[in-house]
Amino acid sequence: MQGRYSPSARLTELGLASRLNASRTPVRLALERLANEGLLDAIPSGGFRLRSFSLTDIRDAIEIRGVLEGTAARFAAERLCGAEELIQLKHLRSEAIMQIPVTVQGFAQYLEANKRFHHELWRLAKSPSLFRELEHACKIPFAAPEALVFGIADLEQSKASVAAEQHRAIVEAIEGREGARAEALAREHSRISRRNLELAFQTKHSITYSPGLSLVVTNK
């Protein structure tokens, strides 16, 4: 994700063990896990190849994540036992507000607060199975809720207030035990990530801030 390897680059257990100054066993296990998560492809002759991703791959992953988050929001509303369970989510809602003008440090803080808000929403669903599926859906580059791209000023300023309002509405729906409304709001909320991705490729300098964009190919 830091752009150290180009798409289709071959990764070997021996080469990585030497580079990372690690033994081969944990490196082998890590490579196998990354392949299982869909970030690497196994090469029949040995080793692994770094995957590239199309915009369609990521759009689909964001859509799947939105469906799962919608289910999580509905579960949270249906399974809420008391207002005290929402204290942490409300706190994170207040933190996940992007400050204008946008700075690199402020943007990083926003992303972390946004990530924690979404993970708390997942937790409130009280479904370990759903939580695991959400984690898996977010393994695809730029599909996670916090995978926004710094450097897109128009998006940052116009979407920041929309995202904050959607967070507020989701919490309100859960608190009111409105499962269907919470689900619809959470699904709509995921579309911000899709719009951000599309604008990232219209704003080429975004790759300076997010080297992992080099893994995404537009003509795949």
C-alpha positions in Angstrom: 0.0 0.0 0.0 3.1 2.3 0.3 3.9 1.8 -3.4 7.1 -0.2 -2.8 6.1 -2.9 -5.3 4.5 -2.5 -8.7 1.5 -4.5 -9.8 2.4 -8.1 -10.8 5.7 -7.8 -8.9 6.9 -11.3 -7.8 7.4 -11.8 -4.0 9.4 -14.7 -2.8 9.7 -16.1 0.7 13.5 -16.0 0.7 13.8 -12.5 -0.8 11.3 -11.0 1.8 12.9 -12.9 4.7 16.2 -11.3 3.8 14.8 -7.8 3.3 12.7 -7.9 6.5 15.5 -9.6 8.5 13.0 -12.3 9.5 12.9 -16.1 9.5 11.2 -17.8 6.6 8.3 -19.3 8.5 6.5 -16.1 9.6 7.1 -14.7 6.1 5.6 -17.8 4.5 2.5 -17.6 6.8 2.2 -13.9 6.0 2.3 -14.5 2.3 -0.3 -17.2 2.5 -2.6 -15.0 4.6 -2.3 -12.1 2.1 -3.1 -14.5 -0.7 -6.1 -15.7 1.2 -7.2 -12.1 1.7 -7.0 -11.6 -2.1 -4.0 -9.2 -2.2 -1.6 -11.8 -3.7 -1.9 -14.5 -6.4 0.1 -17.7 -6.0 2.5 -18.5 -8.9 2.4 -22.2 -9.9 6.2 -22.2 -10.2 6.6 -20.8 -6.7 6.2 -17.5 -4.9 3.5 -15.0 -5.2 2.6 -12.1 -7.4 1.2 -8.8 -6.2 -2.4 -8.3 -7.5 -3.6 -5.3 -9.3 -7.2 -4.1 -8.9 -9.6 -2.6 -11.3 -12.0 0.2 -10.4 -14.7 -2.3 -10.8 -13.1 -4.6 -8.2 -13.0 -1.7 -5.7 -16.5 -0.4 -6.5 -17.9 -3.9 -5.9 -16.0 -4.2 -2.6 -17.4 -0.8 -1.5 -20.9 -1.9 -2.5 -20.5 -5.2 -0.5 -19.1 -3.3 2.4 -22.1 -0.9 2.3 -24.6 -3.8 2.3 -22.8 -5.4 5.3 -22.7 -2.1 7.1 -26.3 -1.6 6.4 -27.0 -4.9 8.0 -24.8 -4.0 11.0 -26.7 -0.8 11.5 -30.0 -2.6 11.4 -28.8 -5.2 13.8 -27.6 -2.5 16.1 -31.0 -0.8 16.1 -32.8 -4.1 16.6 -30.5 -5.4 19.3 -29.9 -2.2 21.3 -30.5 -2.8 25.0 -30.1 0.7 26.3 -29.0 4.3 25.5 -25.7 3.7 27.4 -24.5 1.4 24.6 -24.4 4.3 22.3 -22.2 6.5 24.4 -19.0 5.5 22.6 -20.6 5.8 19.1 -21.8 9.3 19.9 -18.4 10.3 21.2 -16.7 9.0 18.0 -19.4 10.8 15.9 -18.3 14.1 17.4 -14.6 13.3 16.8 -15.1 12.2 13.1 -15.6 15.7 11.8 -13.0 17.1 9.3 -11.6 20.5 10.2 -11.5 23.1 7.4 -9.0 24.1 6.1 -7.7 20.6 5.7 -4.2 19.7 6.7 -2.3 16.5 6.5 -2.3 16.0 10.3 -6.0 17.0 10.6 -6.9 14.6 7.7 -5.0 11.7 9.4 -6.9 12.4 12.7 -10.2 12.5 10.8 -9.5 9.1 9.1 -8.6 7.5 12.4 -11.8 8.8 14.1 -13.9 7.8 11.1 -12.4 4.3 11.2 -13.2 3.9 15.0 -16.7 5.2 14.4 -17.4 2.5 11.8 -15.8 -0.3 13.9 -17.9 0.7 16.9 -21.0 0.5 14.6 -19.9 -3.0 13.6 -19.5 -4.0 17.3 -22.9 -2.7 18.2 -24.4 -5.2 15.7 -23.5 -7.9 18.3 -22.6 -10.4 15.5 -19.1 -11.8 15.4 -19.8 -13.4 12.1 -20.8 -10.1 10.5 -17.8 -8.3 12.0 -15.5 -10.9 10.4 -17.2 -10.5 7.0 -16.8 -6.7 7.2 -13.1 -7.0 8.0 -12.7 -9.3 5.0 -14.6 -6.9 2.7 -12.3 -4.1 3.7 -9.1 -5.9 2.7 -9.4 -4.8 -0.9 -7.4 -1.5 -1.3 -9.5 1.6 -0.8 -12.7 -0.3 0.1 -12.4 0.5 3.9 -14.4 3.4 5.4 -11.1 5.2 6.3 -9.6 4.7 2.8 -10.1 8.3 1.6 -7.4 10.1 -0.4 -5.8 13.3 0.8 -5.4 16.0 -1.7 -8.9 16.3 -3.2 -9.9 19.6 -1.9 -13.4 19.8 -3.5 -14.3 16.4 -2.2 -12.9 17.0 1.3 -14.8 20.2 1.9 -18.1 19.2 0.2 -18.3 15.7 1.5 -17.1 16.3 5.0 -20.3 17.9 6.1 -22.4 15.2 4.3 -20.5 12.4 6.0 -20.9 14.1 9.4 -24.7 14.5 8.9 -25.0 10.9 7.8 -23.1 9.7 10.9 -25.6 11.8 13.0 -28.6 10.3 11.2 -27.3 6.7 11.6 -26.9 7.2 15.3 -30.3 8.8 15.6 -31.9 5.9 13.7 -30.2 3.3 15.9 -31.2 5.1 19.0 -34.8 5.2 17.8 -34.6 1.5 17.0 -35.5 2.3 13.4 -33.7 -0.7 11.8 -34.8 -0.2 8.2 -33.9 3.5 8.3 -30.5 2.8 9.9 -29.8 0.2 7.2 -30.6 2.5 4.3 -28.6 5.4 5.8 -25.5 3.2 6.3 -25.7 1.9 2.7 -26.0 5.4 1.3 -23.1 6.5 3.5 -20.7 4.0 1.8 -21.1 5.8 -1.5 -18.9 8.6 -0.3 -15.9 6.2 -0.6 -16.9 5.3 -4.2 -17.1 9.0 -5.2 -13.8 9.6 -3.5 -12.1 6.8 -5.5 -13.5 8.1 -8.8 -12.2 11.7 -8.1 -8.8 10.3 -7.1 -8.2 9.2 -10.6 -9.3 12.5 -12.0 -6.8 14.2 -9.7 -3.5 12.6 -10.6 -1.5 14.3 -7.9 -3.5 12.3 -5.3 -1.1 9.4 -6.0 1.6 11.5 -4.3 -0.4 11.2 -1.1 -1.6 7.6 -1.7 1.1 5.6 -3.4 -1.2 2.5 -3.1 -3.3 3.9 -5.9 -0.6 2.5 -8.3 -2.1 -0.9 -7.6 -5.4 0.2 -9.2 -5.5 0.0 -13.0 -8.3 1.8 -14.9 -8.2 -0.4 -18.0 -8.3 -3.8 -16.3 
